Amino acid sequence: LGDDSKALSIYEQSLLIREEISDKRGIAGILNNIGELYMDKGDYMIAEEYFLRSLNINKEISDKSQTAINLINIGKINNIQNQYTQAIIWCEKALHIAEEITVIEEQKMACGCLYDAFKLMEDSKKALEYHERVKLLDDSLQAKETAKKLQQMEFKRQVQADSLIREKERLNIQIAHEKEVGKKKRTRNIFLATASLFLILGFGFYRRILFVRKAKKAIEYEKNRSDHLLLNILPSEIAEELKEKGRAKARNYDNVSILFTDFKGFTKISERLSAEELVQEINTCFKAFDAICQKYAIEKIKTIGDAYMAAGGLPVPLDDSVKNTVLAAIEMAEFMISRKSELEKEGSDCFEMRLGIHTGSVVAGIVGETKFKYDIWGDAVNIASCMENSGKTGKVNISRATYELIKEDTTFKFQSRGKIKTRDKGDMEMWFVKMKAGKE
């Protein structure tokens, strides 16, 4: 308490000085600091008054970064006081401003505030969404910090190089001076100076070699890390094109097999799980799906809440992409059945999943600049979604187009469902597909 009172007294004296010289930016900063002191003490009403005063000044002087910080602090107070809806309003405003001026730290703070609000409201989907954004922003901050450290290392290297040059100049002056002393001392002094110079140069070159090696290792590490992050977002062929040309051209693809999955009763089950348990279970399932996609050389496109989307036949078309997509879907269904059995033995809640596949033409490319991603569009995507919506849990539902391409394959066994009414495409023929006995 003593430290808080002392800090408050200093802030109030500083505030008077800033007001005398009409330093609005300084006034706004001190008001925000005082608000944070009161918030730490638990005087939330007084803290909010100071944050609002700071906010009005920052809006007046168009300081968007500090405006975002004020909004986040008000949102935090609302969260503490169980006013979650108000907290969401303040923190969404802050996030919009932070994204507009591309400040990553304020974006992360705003997403953290929104994650806390939705978590406390037990809105697991929204909490999960902002939890993932906080992790992505944290990765971006770490990358910036690494780049800053590399700049500092380069600056130190330059300082060392400049020092070496100045030392060489000083020695040259000393040698010139020693020449004037006389013949006897001149030979000795030149020898000593030359020897010293070589020692210094040798030591300098040795240090520089060590520095260059360390810098190369650091740069290589960051390059590999950046490449790894890029490959987590984009297919390898698209990532290489983006690195070489700075952009990736959108392309049309025929005979792409689009796979959709969706958990049945997700909302009801998520209400019985904590945010941490929900994220952990979804992560377990999606990590398994990622491994299956890699096994069958199909491309993961994206996840949307509890839905998973992948596609076979792009960015590099393969002859067996349709078959591989169906094999991947069957293996995903088998994983979920096994997972359900495992969780039921433990008495835990478990998901059931529908899967749907359609094969057709799509357009694929990269969208966005700051948070770009690889995506696909086309009527084939909508039909694949219909296949998933019209399916049954634990089964792989395929369209006529997909069936026609694999119906002669002895690996599979098909069950015709006839024409099924869909929400957006009217009546459509569908088949359930599974592995033939003895082919598992």
N, C-alpha and C positions, 0 to 999 in steps of 0.2 A: 504493500500500500504506500509505503514511503517513497519508493521509486516511481510509482504511478503519479503521486502528487507532485513530485519534483519535475517529472517529465511534463505534466500538465501545466505547471507554472512556467516552464521554459517555452512551451508552445504558445501560451497566452501572451508572453512578452514578445515573442517573435511575431505573433499575429498583429499586435499593436504597431510594430515597426513596419510590417508589410502594408498595413492600412494607411500609415502616414505617407508612404511613398507611392501608394496606389498600385502596388504590385499584385494584380488580380491572380496571376498564375500561382504566385507564392501563397496568397491568401487561401486559394482553393486547396492547395496541397496541405497546408497546416490544418484547415478545417477537417479534411479527410483523416489526418493523423489523430486529431483529437477524438473524432468519431470512433476510430479503431480502439483508442484507449478506453473509452466508455463501453464499447462493445465487449472488450476483454474483461471489464469489471462487472458486466451483467446489467449495466444501465442502458437497456436497449432503446427506450424512448428518446433519451437524450442523444444517444449515438445516432439514431435515425435523423434527428433534427440537424446535426452537424453534417451528415452525409448529404442531406437534401440541399443545405446551403452551399456545400462544395459543388454539388451537381449543377445547381443554377448558374454558378460562376463559370464552370467548365463549359457548359452549353453556350454561355454568352461569348466566351473567348474561342469557341470552336475547338477545344482540346478534346478530341474524340477518345484518345487512349485513357485519359483520366476520367472522362465521362463513363466509360465502360466499367472502370474500377469502382466508381461510386455506385453504379447500378448493381454490380455484383455484391457489394457490401450490404446494400439495402435488401437484396434477395436473401443473403445469409441470415440477416435478422429475422425476416419473415419465416424462413425455415425453422429457426430456433423457437419462434413463437407459434409454430404449427399453422402458419398462414401460407400453406403450400401453393395455393393458386396464385396469390400475389407474388410469391417468390419466383414462380415460373414466368410471370409477366415481366418482372424486372430483369431476370437473368436472360430471357430470350432477347430483350432489347439490347442487353450488353453483348450477347453473342453476335447479333446482327451488326452492331457497330464494329466489333473486333474483327469480324470477317471482312467487313467493308474496307478497313484500313490494314488488313492482313497482319495483325499482331498475334502471334501464336500463344504467348503466355496468357493474355487476356481471354483468348478463345478457350484455352484449357481450363482457366478458372471458372468461366461461365458454364462450360459443359459439366464441370464438377458440381457447381451449384444446382444445375438442372438434374443431374444424376441423384443428388441427395434428396431433392424435392420429390421426384417420381418414385424413388425408393421408399421414402417415408409415406407416400400416398399408396404404396404397394402396386404401382403400375409397372409391372416387371418388364413389359416390352420396351417402354420408353426408357426405363432405367438402364436396360441392356444397351439400347442404342447410344445413350450418352456415355456409358462406361467404355464402349468401344471407341468413341470419338476421343475420349480423354487419353486412351492408350496411343492412338495414332498421333495426337498432338504432342504427347510426351516423346515419341520417337523422333518427331520433327525437331523438337527442342534439343534433344541429344545430338542430332546431326549438326545443328547450328553451333552447338558448343564445341564439337570436334573441329569444325572448320575454323572457329575462332582460335582454338589452341594451335592449329597448324599455322595460322597467320602470326601468332605470337612467337612460335619457334622460328619462322622465317625472319622475323624482325631481329631476334637475338642473333641469328646467324649473320645478318647484315651488319649488326653492331660489332661482332667479332671481326668480320672482314675489314670494316673501317678502322678498327683499332690496330689491326695488323699493318695496314697501309701507313697509318700515322707513325707507328713504331719504326717502320722501314725508313720513312722520311727523317725521323729524329736521328737514326743511326747514320744516315748519309751526311747529315750536318755535322755530326760528331767526327766522322772520318775526315771531312774537309778541314775541320778545326785542328785535328791532330797532325795533318800534313804540315801545318805552319810551325809546329814545335821544333821539328828538326828531323834529320835523316835517321838517326838512331831510333828514336821513339816511333817514327812514322811506320817503319816496317812491322814493328811489334803491334802497334795499335790497329793497323789495317788487318793484320792476321786475327787479332782478338775480335775486332768488330765483325769481320767476315764470318768467323766461327760462330759468334753470337747470333748473327743474322740467319745463318743456316739452321741453327738450333731453333730459333723462334719460328722461322718459316716451316721447318720440319714439324714442329709441334702444332703450328697453325693448320698445316695441311692434314696432319693426323686427326686433329679435332674436327676439321671440316669433313673428312672422310667418314668419321663416326656419325657426325650430324646428318650427312646425306643418307647414310644407311638407315638411320632411325627415321628420317623424314620419309624415305621411300617405303619403309615398312608401314608407317602410319597411314600414308596415302593409299597404299595397296589395301590395307585393312579397311579403310573407309570406302574405297572403291568396291571391294568385295561385298561389304555390308550394304552399300547402295544398290549394287546389282541384285543381291539377294532380296532386298525389299521390293525392287522393281519386278522381279520374277514372281513375287507373291501376289502382285497386282495384275500383271500382264502375261500372256503367253510368251515363250522365249523368242519366237520368231518376230513377234510384234515389238518386244522389248529391244531386240537388236536393231530393228528398223528405226525405232524412236531414238536410240543412242546415236546411230550413224547419220540420220537425216534431220533430227530434231522434231519430226512429226511422223505419224503413221497413217497411211491412206486407207479409207474405208473400202471394203471389198464385198462383192456378191458371192455367195456360196450356194451351190445346189446340193441336194441330198445330205443336208445336215440333220442329225437326229437330236432333237431337243428333249431333255429329261427334266421333269419337275417332280419334287417330293413335297409333302406337306404333312404335318402332324395333326391327327384327328383329336379334337377336344383339347387343343393346346391351351386356350384361355382358361378353361375350367381347372386343368391340372396346375397351370402357372399360379393360380390363386392360392393353391395349397402349398406352394414352395416359396422359400425365401428367394430374394434376388440372386444371392450367391449360389444357391442350389440350382436355380433355373439356368443361370449362365453355365455352370459346371456341366449339367446334363446335356444342354445343347452343344457345348464345346466337345464333349465326348462323342456324340453322334456325328457331328460335322467333321471332326478329325478323322473318324473312320471312313466317312464318305470321300474325304480328300485323298486318303490312301488308295481307296478303290478306284477313283478317277485316274490316279497316276498309274495304277496297275494296268488299266485297260486303255491308256493313252487317249482319254477324253478330257476336254477342257472344262474346268470349273468356271462358271460365268459369275455367279454372285449368290449371296444369301440375302433373303428379305425376311427379317424376323425369324419365324420357324420354318420358312420355305428354303429349299436348296435347288439351284438351277445349274445344269451342266449341258454340254453339247459335244457330240462326236462328229468328226468330219471337218473341223476347222481348228486352227488357221491353216493346217496342212491336210488336205483331203486324203483319206486312206480308204483302200478297197473294203476293209472289214470294219469300218467305223460304225455301221448300223448294228452289226452283230455285237461288237464290243460295248456299245451303249446299252443294249438289252442285257448283256451279261453283267455289266456294272449295276444296272437297276435290280436284277435278281439278287445279286450279292448284297446290295444295300437292304433289300427287303428281308433277306435271311439274317443279316446283322441285327435289324430291329426286332425280329422275332426272338432271337437269342438273347438280346438285351432285355426284352420284356420278361422272359422266363427268369433271368438272373435277378432282376429287381423285385419281381413278385415273391421270390423265395425270401428276400430280405424284408418284405412288407413295405416296399417303397412304391411311390407312384411311378408310372412308366408311360411313355408315348406309344401310340400306334400310328402307322404311316401309310398314306396312299402314294402311288407312283404312276406317272403317265408319260408316254413317249409318242412323239409324232416326228415324221421325217419330211422335210421340205426345203424351200429356198429361204435364205435369210440375208440380211445385210449386217456386217460386223465391222466395228471400228471403236476408236477411243473417243470418249466424251469428257469434257471438263479440262481444266488447266491445273488448278491447285490441288484438286483431289480427283484426278482423272481415273477412269476405269474402262476396262474392255467390256463391251456389251453387244447384244444382238437384237435385231428388230425384224419384224415381218409377221404375216398372217400365220406362218407356221408356229411361231411362238405362242400365239393365242390358242391355236388348236391343241398344242401340247399341254397348255394349261387346262383346257377342257378335258383332255384325257385324264389328267390327274384328278380334277374335280368330280369326274364321273366314275372314278375307280372305287375299289374297296380296299380296306386296310389289309396289309400283308400281301397284296397282289400287284402285279405289273400290268397296267392297262395300256394297249397300243392301238394306234389308228390303222385304217386300211392301208395307207401309204407305207407305213412301217411293215405291216404284215406282208404285203406283196413282195417286199425286198428280201424277206427271210423265211418265207413260208416253206421253201424247199430244204431248209437247213435241218438236218436230222438231230441237231443238238437240242432243239426246242420242241415243246408240246403246246398246242394252241387250243383255246376254248372260245368258240364264237359266242358273242353276247348279242348278236343281231344289231338292230338299230336302237341306239339309246338317245333320248332327248337331252340336249345340252342347253345351257342357259343362253349362249350367244350364237351358236352355230346350227341350231335346229337339230334334226335327227342325224346321227352319225354312226357308222358301223364301227364296232370295237371288238377287240379280242383280249382275253387274258393269256399271258405267255409265261411258261415256266420251263425248267430243265426237264428233259426226259429222264425217266428212271434209269439209273446206271450211268448218267452223264454228269452227276453232281461232282 
